[in-house]
Amino acid sequence: MPATPAPPVRGGPREVAPPPALDRCRALVEPALREAVAELHPWPRHMASFAFGWCDADGRPGSAHGGKGVRQALAVLGAEAAGAPGETAVPGAVAVELVHTFSLVHDDIMDDDERRRHRDSAWKAFGTGPAVLAGDALFALAVRTLARAGGEHGGAAVALLAEALSELVHGQADDLLFESRPWTGPGAVGLTAYRDMALRKTGSLLGCAAALGPVLAGASPAVVTALAEAGRRLGSAFQAVDDLLGIWGDPTATGKPVHGDLRRGKKTLPLLAAVTSGTAAGRELAGLLGSGAPLDAGTARHAALLTEEAGGREYTLAEARRHVAAAHTSLHAVRLAPHAASELVTLAEYLVERHL
């Protein structure tokens, strides 16, 4: 446990207003994103449009956006921070949004999650096989979109995306394997192993997003490295907050059931921190989770209380804020355009404080 944990979160969840940069970057990227998706075969195109929130399962147009748009904003702001126009990053922003949505479609299948953003997940709406096909189509489209960007730096951008995809798959494989490992004793998942998994599963794509704009703009290696590291750190912070929301998040904000991760027995940072805390509450929690018995609503509530009592909530929030501080350090290590750098800092703070 950290020597100086963050203060405990008091009261119920509160939703923090998204920074204006998210809407600004979405307005720049979404037309190109829709144009790219329109190239798909009509069936996967329909499912992809559903995954982005552009239509319902019957094809009727919808007004929802496909998530917060953090990754596309990182790509645009990264280019602007490197002194280039945001338009330079649009092919990279489209590619990372396509990859992100592909990963969510497939994650929901692997995790058996029936809900995503307040409605059925893609596999629940269309079936497992069709959803796999839609994810594959998004994956292929992402690579093609970035390869088409061409130019002097197109090859480096594709290589960067390929490396991020390899890391993402590595992290997802570890995450799935963690589910079969015990909560305590030999073979238990340690905090270091969990951090490495999160850095790959979530940090890799955010790091890629933050670096793609600068790469396409021909920025110096120092700037690309600094922004990539900032993005990876933000990814780890993002995952930590998602872990908090998976236990304590308000379903009206998260679009997922309350205590969803707890009831699945998913190994997340608050739970791992709690069961390794050495506290009585942590030992009781370990026994509860290690019993193998499914958690009903009442038992899940009790497990959430034990997790908080053992320090799992404080630990995870402190971890998220530590990663954001490290991202700030990376951003200050090189000369960046001040306005874009400021927007990156604001975005980083939003990622930690959202819905907490």
C-alpha positions as CSV (number, residue, x, y, z in Angstrom):
1,M,0.0,0.0,0.0
2,P,1.3,3.5,-0.7
3,A,2.7,5.5,2.2
4,T,0.6,8.5,1.5
5,P,-2.7,7.4,-0.1
6,A,-5.1,9.9,-1.6
7,P,-8.0,11.1,0.6
8,P,-11.0,8.7,0.4
9,V,-13.7,9.6,-2.0
10,R,-16.7,10.9,0.0
11,G,-20.3,10.8,-1.0
12,G,-21.9,9.5,-4.2
13,P,-20.5,9.6,-7.7
14,R,-20.4,13.0,-9.5
15,E,-20.0,13.6,-13.2
16,V,-17.3,16.0,-14.2
17,A,-18.0,18.1,-17.3
18,P,-15.9,16.9,-20.2
19,P,-13.3,19.4,-21.4
20,P,-14.2,21.4,-24.5
21,A,-11.3,19.8,-26.4
22,L,-13.2,16.6,-26.7
23,D,-16.1,18.2,-28.7
24,R,-13.7,20.3,-30.8
25,C,-11.6,17.2,-31.7
26,R,-14.7,15.1,-32.4
27,A,-16.0,17.8,-34.8
28,L,-12.8,17.6,-36.7
29,V,-12.5,13.8,-36.8
30,E,-16.0,12.4,-36.9
31,P,-16.7,13.3,-40.6
32,A,-13.6,11.3,-41.7
33,L,-14.5,8.5,-39.3
34,R,-18.0,8.2,-40.8
35,E,-16.6,8.3,-44.3
36,A,-14.2,5.5,-43.5
37,V,-16.9,3.3,-41.9
38,A,-19.1,3.9,-45.0
39,E,-16.6,1.9,-47.1
40,L,-17.4,-1.3,-45.2
41,H,-19.7,-4.1,-46.4
42,P,-23.3,-3.1,-45.5
43,W,-23.7,-5.7,-42.8
44,P,-20.5,-5.0,-40.8
45,R,-21.1,-1.3,-41.6
46,H,-24.5,-1.5,-39.8
47,M,-23.0,-3.2,-36.8
48,A,-20.1,-0.8,-36.7
49,S,-22.5,2.2,-36.9
50,F,-24.4,0.7,-34.0
51,A,-21.2,0.3,-32.0
52,F,-20.4,4.0,-32.5
53,G,-23.9,5.0,-31.5
54,W,-24.9,6.3,-34.9
55,C,-27.9,4.0,-35.2
56,D,-29.9,1.5,-33.2
57,A,-30.0,-2.2,-33.9
58,D,-32.8,-1.8,-36.5
59,G,-30.7,0.8,-38.4
60,R,-32.7,3.9,-37.2
61,P,-30.4,6.9,-36.9
62,G,-29.3,7.7,-33.3
63,S,-27.8,10.8,-31.8
64,A,-25.4,9.1,-29.4
65,H,-21.6,9.4,-29.7
66,G,-19.5,6.3,-29.5
67,G,-17.8,7.1,-26.2
68,K,-15.9,10.0,-24.9
69,G,-13.5,10.4,-27.9
70,V,-10.4,10.5,-25.7
71,R,-8.1,8.7,-28.1
72,Q,-9.0,10.8,-31.1
73,A,-8.5,13.9,-29.0
74,L,-5.1,12.7,-27.9
75,A,-4.1,12.3,-31.6
76,V,-5.3,15.8,-32.5
77,L,-3.9,17.5,-29.5
78,G,-0.6,15.6,-29.9
79,A,-0.2,17.0,-33.4
80,E,-1.1,20.5,-32.2
81,A,1.3,20.2,-29.2
82,A,4.0,19.4,-31.8
83,G,3.2,22.6,-33.6
84,A,1.2,21.1,-36.5
85,P,-2.4,21.7,-37.5
86,G,-4.9,19.3,-35.9
87,E,-5.9,18.2,-39.4
88,T,-2.6,16.4,-39.8
89,A,-3.6,13.9,-37.2
90,V,-7.0,13.0,-38.6
91,P,-6.0,9.7,-40.3
92,G,-4.3,8.7,-37.0
93,A,-7.3,9.8,-35.0
94,V,-9.7,7.8,-37.2
95,A,-7.4,4.7,-37.0
96,V,-7.2,4.7,-33.2
97,E,-11.0,5.2,-32.8
98,L,-11.5,2.2,-35.2
99,V,-9.1,0.1,-33.2
100,H,-10.6,1.2,-29.9
101,T,-14.2,0.3,-31.0
102,F,-12.9,-3.1,-32.4
103,S,-11.4,-3.9,-29.0
104,L,-14.6,-3.0,-27.2
105,V,-16.7,-5.2,-29.5
106,H,-14.4,-8.1,-28.9
107,D,-13.9,-7.4,-25.2
108,D,-17.7,-7.6,-24.6
109,I,-17.7,-11.0,-26.2
110,M,-14.8,-12.3,-24.1
111,D,-16.2,-10.8,-20.9
112,D,-19.8,-11.8,-21.7
113,D,-20.9,-8.2,-21.1
114,E,-24.4,-7.7,-22.4
115,R,-24.5,-3.9,-21.9
116,R,-22.4,-1.1,-23.4
117,R,-23.2,2.6,-23.1
118,H,-26.7,2.1,-21.8
119,R,-27.9,-0.4,-24.4
120,D,-27.1,-3.9,-25.7
121,S,-23.5,-4.6,-26.6
122,A,-22.9,-5.5,-30.3
123,W,-22.8,-9.3,-29.7
124,K,-26.1,-9.2,-27.7
125,A,-27.8,-7.2,-30.4
126,F,-26.5,-9.1,-33.5
127,G,-25.0,-12.4,-32.2
128,T,-21.5,-13.4,-31.4
129,G,-20.4,-14.4,-34.9
130,P,-21.6,-11.2,-36.6
131,A,-20.0,-9.1,-33.8
132,V,-16.7,-10.8,-34.3
133,L,-16.9,-10.0,-38.0
134,A,-17.7,-6.4,-37.3
135,G,-14.7,-6.1,-35.0
136,D,-12.5,-7.7,-37.6
137,A,-13.8,-5.2,-40.2
138,L,-13.0,-2.3,-37.9
139,F,-9.5,-3.7,-37.3
140,A,-8.8,-4.0,-41.0
141,L,-10.2,-0.6,-41.8
142,A,-8.0,1.0,-39.1
143,V,-4.8,-0.3,-40.7
144,R,-6.0,0.6,-44.2
145,T,-7.0,4.1,-43.2
146,L,-3.6,4.8,-41.7
147,A,-1.7,3.2,-44.6
148,R,-3.6,5.4,-47.0
149,A,-2.4,8.5,-45.1
150,G,0.8,8.0,-47.0
151,G,3.3,10.8,-47.1
152,E,6.8,10.8,-45.8
153,H,5.8,9.6,-42.3
154,G,3.0,7.1,-43.2
155,G,5.2,4.0,-42.8
156,A,6.3,5.1,-39.3
157,A,2.7,5.7,-38.3
158,V,1.6,2.2,-39.4
159,A,4.6,0.7,-37.6
160,L,3.5,2.6,-34.4
161,L,0.0,1.3,-34.7
162,A,1.1,-2.3,-35.3
163,E,3.3,-2.2,-32.2
164,A,0.3,-0.8,-30.1
165,L,-1.9,-3.6,-31.4
166,S,0.6,-6.2,-30.4
167,E,0.8,-4.7,-26.9
168,L,-3.0,-4.5,-26.7
169,V,-3.4,-8.2,-27.5
170,H,-0.7,-9.1,-25.0
171,G,-2.4,-7.2,-22.3
172,Q,-5.8,-8.6,-23.1
173,A,-4.4,-12.1,-23.0
174,D,-3.0,-11.5,-19.6
175,D,-6.3,-10.0,-18.4
176,L,-8.2,-13.1,-19.5
177,L,-5.6,-15.5,-17.9
178,F,-5.8,-13.6,-14.6
179,E,-9.4,-14.8,-14.3
180,S,-8.4,-18.4,-13.8
181,R,-5.7,-17.6,-11.2
182,P,-6.3,-17.6,-7.4
183,W,-6.8,-14.5,-5.3
184,T,-4.2,-15.6,-2.8
185,G,-1.3,-18.0,-2.4
186,P,0.9,-19.4,-5.2
187,G,-0.1,-18.2,-8.6
188,A,-2.0,-15.2,-7.3
189,V,-2.0,-12.1,-9.5
190,G,0.3,-9.5,-7.9
191,L,0.0,-5.7,-8.2
192,T,3.1,-5.5,-10.4
193,A,1.7,-8.0,-12.9
194,Y,-1.6,-6.2,-12.9
195,R,0.1,-2.9,-13.6
196,D,2.0,-4.4,-16.5
197,M,-1.2,-5.8,-18.0
198,A,-3.0,-2.4,-17.7
199,L,-0.1,-0.6,-19.3
200,R,-0.4,-2.9,-22.3
201,K,-4.2,-3.4,-22.5
202,T,-5.1,0.3,-22.1
203,G,-1.9,2.3,-22.0
204,S,-0.6,1.0,-25.4
205,L,-3.4,2.5,-27.5
206,L,-3.5,5.8,-25.6
207,G,0.2,6.1,-26.0
208,C,-0.1,5.3,-29.7
209,A,-2.9,7.9,-30.0
210,A,-0.8,10.7,-28.4
211,A,2.2,9.9,-30.6
212,L,0.5,9.3,-34.0
213,G,-0.3,13.0,-34.6
214,P,3.3,14.0,-33.9
215,V,4.6,11.2,-36.1
216,L,2.4,12.2,-39.0
217,A,3.6,15.8,-38.5
218,G,7.2,14.8,-38.6
219,A,7.9,15.9,-35.0
220,S,11.3,15.2,-33.4
221,P,11.9,11.8,-31.7
222,A,12.1,13.5,-28.3
223,V,8.6,15.0,-28.7
224,V,7.1,11.8,-30.0
225,T,8.6,9.8,-27.1
226,A,7.4,12.3,-24.5
227,L,3.9,12.4,-25.8
228,A,3.8,8.6,-26.2
229,E,4.9,8.2,-22.6
230,A,2.3,10.7,-21.4
231,G,-0.4,8.8,-23.3
232,R,0.7,5.4,-21.8
233,R,0.5,6.9,-18.3
234,L,-2.9,8.3,-19.0
235,G,-4.0,4.9,-20.2
236,S,-2.9,3.4,-16.9
237,A,-4.8,6.2,-15.0
238,F,-7.8,5.6,-17.3
239,Q,-7.8,1.8,-16.5
240,A,-7.5,2.5,-12.7
241,V,-10.6,4.8,-12.9
242,D,-12.5,2.2,-14.9
243,D,-11.7,-0.3,-12.2
244,L,-13.2,2.0,-9.6
245,L,-16.3,2.6,-11.8
246,G,-16.6,-1.2,-12.2
247,I,-17.4,-1.4,-8.5
248,W,-18.7,2.0,-7.4
249,G,-19.8,3.6,-10.7
250,D,-23.3,5.0,-11.1
251,P,-25.0,2.8,-13.8
252,T,-26.7,5.9,-15.2
253,A,-23.3,7.3,-16.0
254,T,-21.3,4.1,-16.8
255,G,-24.1,2.3,-18.7
256,K,-23.2,-0.9,-16.9
257,P,-24.7,-2.8,-13.9
258,V,-23.7,-1.7,-10.4
259,H,-20.9,-4.0,-8.9
260,G,-20.5,-5.6,-12.3
261,D,-16.8,-6.4,-12.0
262,L,-17.3,-7.7,-8.4
263,R,-20.1,-10.1,-9.4
264,R,-18.0,-11.4,-12.3
265,G,-15.0,-11.9,-9.9
266,K,-12.8,-9.9,-12.3
267,K,-9.4,-9.2,-10.9
268,T,-9.2,-5.4,-10.8
269,L,-6.9,-3.0,-9.0
270,P,-9.1,-2.1,-6.1
271,L,-9.8,-5.8,-5.3
272,L,-6.1,-6.8,-5.7
273,A,-5.0,-3.9,-3.5
274,A,-7.6,-4.9,-0.9
275,V,-6.8,-8.6,-0.7
276,T,-3.1,-7.9,-0.4
277,S,-3.5,-5.1,2.2
278,G,-2.9,-7.4,5.2
279,T,-6.1,-6.0,6.9
280,A,-8.9,-8.1,8.4
281,A,-11.3,-6.7,5.8
282,G,-8.9,-7.7,3.1
283,R,-8.6,-11.3,4.5
284,E,-12.4,-11.5,4.7
285,L,-12.7,-10.3,1.1
286,A,-10.2,-12.8,-0.1
287,G,-12.1,-15.6,1.5
288,L,-15.4,-14.3,-0.1
289,L,-13.9,-14.0,-3.6
290,G,-11.9,-17.2,-3.3
291,S,-14.9,-19.3,-2.4
292,G,-16.0,-19.6,-6.0
293,A,-19.6,-19.0,-5.1
294,P,-21.4,-16.4,-7.2
295,L,-22.1,-13.1,-5.5
296,D,-25.7,-12.0,-5.3
297,A,-26.6,-8.3,-4.9
298,G,-26.3,-8.3,-1.1
299,T,-23.0,-10.2,-1.1
300,A,-21.6,-7.9,-3.8
301,R,-22.5,-4.8,-1.7
302,H,-20.7,-6.4,1.3
303,A,-17.7,-7.1,-0.8
304,A,-17.6,-3.5,-2.1
305,L,-17.7,-2.3,1.6
306,L,-14.8,-4.7,2.5
307,T,-12.8,-3.5,-0.5
308,E,-13.2,0.1,0.6
309,E,-12.5,-0.7,4.3
310,A,-9.3,-2.5,3.2
311,G,-8.1,0.6,1.3
312,G,-8.7,-0.7,-2.2
313,R,-10.6,2.4,-3.3
314,E,-8.1,4.9,-1.9
315,Y,-5.2,2.9,-3.3
316,T,-6.6,2.8,-6.8
317,L,-7.4,6.5,-6.9
318,A,-3.9,7.3,-5.6
319,E,-2.5,5.1,-8.4
320,A,-4.5,6.9,-11.0
321,R,-3.4,10.3,-9.8
322,R,0.2,9.1,-9.7
323,H,0.0,8.2,-13.3
324,V,-1.5,11.5,-14.2
325,A,1.4,13.3,-12.4
326,A,3.9,11.2,-14.4
327,A,2.1,12.2,-17.6
328,H,2.4,15.8,-16.6
329,T,6.2,15.3,-16.1
330,S,6.5,13.8,-19.6
331,L,4.6,16.7,-21.1
332,H,6.9,19.2,-19.4
333,A,10.1,17.4,-20.5
334,V,9.9,18.9,-24.0
335,R,8.9,22.1,-25.6
336,L,5.3,21.9,-26.8
337,A,2.8,24.5,-28.1
338,P,1.4,26.0,-24.8
339,H,-2.3,25.9,-25.7
340,A,-2.4,22.3,-26.8
341,A,-0.2,21.2,-23.9
342,S,-2.7,22.9,-21.5
343,E,-5.6,21.1,-23.1
344,L,-3.7,17.8,-22.7
345,V,-3.2,18.5,-19.0
346,T,-7.0,19.3,-18.6
347,L,-7.9,16.1,-20.4
348,A,-5.6,14.1,-18.1
349,E,-7.3,15.5,-15.0
350,Y,-10.7,14.8,-16.5
351,L,-9.8,11.1,-17.0
352,V,-9.2,10.7,-13.3
353,E,-12.1,12.8,-11.9
354,R,-14.9,11.6,-14.2
355,H,-17.9,10.2,-12.4
356,L,-16.0,9.9,-9.1
